[in-house]
Amino acid sequence: MLLVAVIASEDGTRMVIDCHGHYTTAPAQLGEYREAQRRAVEADPGHVGEKGIVDISDDELRASLEPNQLRLQRERGIDATLLSPRASWMGHHLGNEHTSRFWTEHCNDLIRRICDLYPANFVPVCQLPQSPGAGIASSVSELRRCVEELGFVGCNLNPDPSGGFWDGPTLDDPHWHPLYEVMCELDVPAMIHVSAACNPHFHSTGSHYLGADTTAFMQALTSGLFRDFPTMRWVIPHGGGAVPYHWGRFKGMAEEQGWQHLDELMGNVFFDTCVYHQAGIDLLVDVVPTTNVLFASEMVGAVKGIDPATGHAYDDTRRYVDAADLTDQQRAAIFEGNVRRVYPRLPDLDRQAKMER
Amino acid sequence: MLLVAVIASEDGTRMVIDCHGHYTTAPAQLGEYREAQRRAVEADPGHVGEKGIVDISDDELRASLEPNQLRLQRERGIDATLLSPRASWMGHHLGNEHTSRFWTEHCNDLIRRICDLYPANFVPVCQLPQSPGAGIASSVSELRRCVEELGFVGCNLNPDPSGGFWDGPTLDDPHWHPLYEVMCELDVPAMIHVSAACNPHFHSTGSHYLGADTTAFMQALTSGLFRDFPTMRWVIPHGGGAVPYHWGRFKGMAEEQGWQHLDELMGNVFFDTCVYHQAGIDLLVDVVPTTNVLFASEMVGAVKGIDPATGHAYDDTRRYVDAADLTDQQRAAIFEGNVRRVYPRLPDLDRQAKMER
């Protein structure tokens, strides 16, 4: 069980760190690269190709972020965001293991460049070059490259690289063990995050994301896999899917079936705050231990509108956490301390901000 | 949009009607019949067979219910339960369309017999003889048989008869239209309820049930299918899966994407109260209009234990509804009025109870 450690900034102020943001606003060149890959694989399913070039200038990167993520950070008082490639574009079911590798390297390289341009605003989290039927070795290599060479602090792991057919290995399968071992060695967590669904039954950012979150939690609960990886940490996004709302159901099933107790699982599994209304956040912080809730908004993401009932953006989750029934210490843990604890490679963002000033 | 109509009993008292119970405690003969079917289909996938006999006496039916559902009804102050065959045993992915038909007829016949034995305690709801790849005609026939000949008041519709592979028609596909038309003609609702998962990614009563609930809601929301069936009614079980917890997400997406507004969808879609802790029920009745919440506990079902924090059964949902922040009128609507409105074929249970006395 990990210990609680709320780390204050040097000057005693608290930071607000969003642990879940994607680069959803990339210039068109990125999509064009991907389209060319897809055409090549359509013509030849065994296409290998080469990494090639995604020609995006620093100015174009800035222009894609300034009016979007950076503007919203300022408006909402978010100090920094853990930024990863666009989740719905990971598209592990598209192309093959070779194109997935090159695509992933480019997406991660772009994240690194963004974090170099804005070291006080963004911290890099990587996607993995998963591919249905392929082994996990290339994901292990890319995780090592990103963390050891490029300073990434975590990864996104797709529990269903098929895109909604759920026909690959479950999360407790030995298939994943080499990746889990390196996550533990490097002390980086995984956010368990699917990509777009190609199964017409599922709406990607609606039922597929939320269903996958619940499914991943349930696989961890029933398998007890964290007993084999006691230092591994998972973040379940989107407020944990259906889990906190059905906390009594899962708690009762675990007690009855002799699975891990939820308290024990809370040493390894964490939930973000991507729940887009006050009542949902209130429930989340009520039933889940505060030590296991990490601030996040996933902006700019699935819900971009203004709630007519409040006049504020649905995904402005800082407002909900600010208004929730929490002590100052609990709120600081959610906004900063828990994020630093789950992502211990997070840099000293305060110092970086000061060096910039 | 349906009108609210809280119907009081003749003598002014309110009833508590549980809209979601399954016959989970059947004698062993039922399972033996099913096993024989499975062996026959294993030997010959095209096996047709015949309906045959499930030899269970009235005394055996009583013995299976008295210490279970009937005891819990009495202990918890539940007047009547809408009873349908065991959901996890519907097993539409097992056998073929012929065995599914005979199996379904037997399961529904048993429900009818139970309701004849205890007309004040149970009201019949049927399962449908769905089968992957088969047409919907046999489900239409069985629905007509159950409602027109046997007095059933509703049905359970499985949105994924594959058992977790989600490879059949989506709920807005014309495949389902003949069934929807008969549901409207007969004025009976469907509870959208999957059966056991055979996909190892999903735990049946955990991630599969809850994921399917969210998926069904999302398919209704994105397709606008209720505009073509304006009088059709669906009950989404298990508190609506992840939907109420993510109400802001769905509301925001619907507004942004130009789907049906949630308010409009609430003319057709209802949620039960199978959420097994106070915080979950509090959220449900806070965000979902009271007119759209139907009392249910799904006992004896997925969670049978006692919550050590309260000393009461997790699935004793009456306690949570009693304790929720509701007016007496709202509580009466959830306990009785809404159930009667959504299931208008529900008999006058009070009169039946009095005739028995």
Interface residues (C-beta under 8 A of the other chain):
Chain A: P159 D160 G164 F165 W166 D167 T170 N199 P200 H201 F202 H203 T205 G206 S207 L210 G211 T214 T215 F217 M218 Q219 L221 T222 H238 G239 G241 A242 P244 Y245 H246 W247 G248 R249 F250 K251 G252 M253 E255 E256 V275 Y276 H277 A279 G280 D282 L283 D286 V287 A302 V303 K304 G305 D307 P308 Y314 D315
Chain B: P159 D160 G164 F165 W166 D167 T170 N199 P200 H201 F202 H203 T205 G206 S207 L210 G211 T214 T215 F217 M218 Q219 L221 T222 H238 G239 G241 A242 P244 Y245 H246 W247 G248 R249 F250 K251 G252 M253 E255 E256 V275 Y276 H277 A279 G280 D282 L283 D286 V287 A302 V303 K304 G305 D307 P308 Y314 D315
